[in-house]
Amino acid sequence: MYSTPTDLSIELPNGGPGPDPLRVDQVDADFVVLLFHRDFHCSNCQTQASEIATRYDEFRQHNAVVVSILPESKERAAEWADSYDLPFPVVADPDSTTADRFGQPVRFGVLGRLHDLIGRMPLVVIIDRRGEEPRLVYSYVGDAPGDRPTVDSLLLELERNQ
């Protein structure tokens, strides 16, 4: 079962467009969509990021910034961002401390923790930055590698929270 994080802060090295390091409290948008990916090699993650990139203008129209979070080094995050020509930040969480704090699920126990591609499941959260404190307004916890929200469903959530 997903446990809502109480600390919504993030400060991670950014290998993609935008400030480096990237801090959620300094993002120029009302909403931040965090895509917690499984691994550099995850084809479902690559597809998800590419589909969002294709429609990124629609996210910006909802005053949202998308951030991809990879359990990799900054160099690998930069390579990933360049490979898919992503117009949004791609940050590095090499020790998965941020992913763990946000509750990204891991299956297969110790083996899953040793190998992100095997164990980590997708997680997407939307943070509303309006107001004095940021609020988590949406979370989607995948229970299989391909279990992810559609681009349309993410845009609908942003619209609902306007």
C-alpha angles and dihedrals in degrees: 000000000000117000114205111237117238095202109063096173121120131184111171137151110267121219094176136057118315136042123341116244095030117219121187092217090059099047113120097232141079092235133039119199110202117201109195103200128200103227146327090265098046107124092196089055091049091051093047093050092045093050091050091047090055090056099031093123088066090056090050090050086060088051091249133138120205119216123192114209117201127187088229142093122282089254092055090046089053091049090050093049091049094045092058098031091235116190093204136065119287109196131194122236098172097170093038090233093138092044090050092048090052091048102249102179122241123196131198096042117240093001091054091050091051095051117037094194090058100039113026118089124201121270129184124186133177119211121199108213096186114110131030096302129031115251131206104233101169140020132178116191114195118215094193133034093259097040103112138135117262121246088247092054092051091050090048090053090051090050091049091053097047 
